[in-house]
Amino acid sequence: MHNLYLIVGRTASGKDSLTRAVAEKYGLKILSSYATRPKRPGETNEHIFISPEDVYKYQHDIIAYTKIGTYEYFSTKQQLLESDFYIIDPNGIEYLQEKIKGIANIELHVIYIAADYVTRKHRALNNRHDKLATFESRCEAEEEQFINFECSRAWDERIENVNFEQALNKLEKYIIINNNLEENTNESKNW
């Protein structure tokens, strides 16, 4: 059985930083989804950036899809099978859960990374150097799907990320337990 950890959280909740830290420690792979939005300053391989006109080339292979504002994000079945983590939004999870039915060798684990508005705003403006209008626009674009997600409590693990080290420890323990790893290993592991 292939475990795929779906990491979900509002903008600037720290989901990317937490996921990267655990993935690097254990030699795990984060899925780089396709995205039609422009690349942000300092962004490396979080997404495979394509033009909106190129989405049709993948239409028969798409297994996870979401649209935030005018931007589209998606991944393919092959990407899922080759990855351990997928940073995704609630709408993408719903789409994926529908499309994955009948694929017996993937087990999904939904992990919600939560942080309050003030903490997220501080991170967006000071760590990512976003403009306030950009941060607020992202918050507004994702608001409805996160309200629905939070009301449904459709996650396997919820991690409060106000203190990064505490959140990192909680995420790491969840991964260790679900993959039968040794907790204090410094070696890269693949499963």
N, C-alpha and C positions, 0 to 999 in steps of 0.2 A: 504494500500500500504506500502510495506517495503522498506525504503530508504537504499541503500547500497552505501557507499562512497568509491570510488576507488581512492586511494592515489598513485600517480605516481611521480617519480622524479629520477634523476640520483643518482649514488652512493654518499653518504655523503651529500646529499642535506638537510637532517634534517627531512625527511618524517616520520621516525619512532618516533623520539622525539616529533614532533608536534602532531602526531596521538595519542601517549600514553598520552600526557598531556590533550587533549580534552576528550579522552575516560575515563580517571580516574575521571575527574571533573564531567562528566555526567553519569557515570556508564554504559558506552557503551562497546561493545565487539569488539575486533580486531580479525579478522580471522587469525589463525595460519595455514599457508599453508604447504603442504608437500614439503620437499626439499631433494635432494640427495647430496647436498654439505656437506662438513664437518662443524661442529659447530664452530663458531668463539669464541675466548676467551671472556668471559663476557656475551655471548648471553644467554638469558633465554628462553622465550617461543615464539619467533618470528616465528619459524617454528617447524614442527614435522619432525624430521630427520629420513630418511629411507635410505636403501641401494638402488642403482640403480636396483638391481635384484627384489626388492619388488614392483616396480611401476606397474607391470602387475596385481597385486591384486586389483588395484583400477581402471583399465582401463574402466570399464563400468559405473563408477560413476563420472569420471572427467568432470568438467564443465568449468574450467579455467586451461590453461596449457601454459607454456613457457619453453624455454631452453636457457640458457645463457652459452656459452662455452660448457662444457660437463655436466653441472648440470641441472637437471630438477626440476621444481616447478609446483605444481598444487593444486587444491582444488576441493571439491565435492559440489553438489547442497545443501546438508544438511548443510554444513558449511556456505554457503552463506546465507541461510535462518535464521541461528542462529547468524549472525554477523552484525555489523553496519559499520565496516571499513574493507577494504581489501587493503593492500599495495601490489601493483602489477606493472608490467612493461608494456610498450605499446603493446608488442606482446601478452601478457596475456590478455589485455583489448580486443583486436581484437578477440581472440579466444573465450573469455567469451561472447562478444556481439553476436557472431554467435550462440553459444550453448544455450543462454538464450532466444532466440526467442520463443515465445509461452508460456513463464512463465509470466503470467500477474501480479503477485503480488510482483514483484521486480522492483524498479526504481533505475537505476544506475546514480550516479553523479560522473563525473571524475574531480578530483582536482589535478592540476599539481603544485608540489612544485619545484620551480626553485631556483638555486643558481649558481653563477659564479664559474669557475674552481678554482680560487685562494682560495675562501672561502671553497669550498668542499675539496680541497687538505689539507688546514689547519685543518679542522675538522677531516679528515681521519687520518692524521699523529699525531695530538695532542690530540684529544678527544678519538678516537677509537684505537689509537696506531698501526695503520696499517703500514706496510712497504711500502715505496714508490713504489716498484715494484708491490705489491699487488693492491694498489690504481690504478696505471696506467693500470694494466691488466684488472681490473673491468671496467674502463672507456673505454678502447678499445673494450671490449666484448659487451658493450651496445651502443656504438656510433651510429651505423647505425639505430637501431630502434628509438633512440631519435631524430636523425636528421629528420627522416620521421614523427615522432610524432609532433615535433615542427613546421615543415612545414605545417602539416595538421591542426594545432590548434584545435585538437579534444578534447577539455576539456570544462567543464562547468565553472570552476573557476581556475585562475592562481594566485599563491601566491609566491611572491618573498621572499625568506628566507635568507636575509643577516643579518637582525636584528630579532632574535628569538621571542622576545615579540611582535613585530609588526606583524610578520607572524602568531603567535599563535592567536592574536586578530582577524585577518582576517579569519582564519580557523574557529574559534569559532563562529563568526558572521554568516558565511555561514551555519554552522550546526544549529544554533539557528533559523535562518529564515526558513530553509527547514523543520524543525521539530516543529515549533511553540512553542519553549521553551521560558522561561523567561531568559533574558540576564544575570542578575546578581545572578543567583541561585548558591548556594553552595551545594545544596542537589543533590544526585544522581538521575538521571531520567532514566527511561526506556521507550522506545516507540516501 
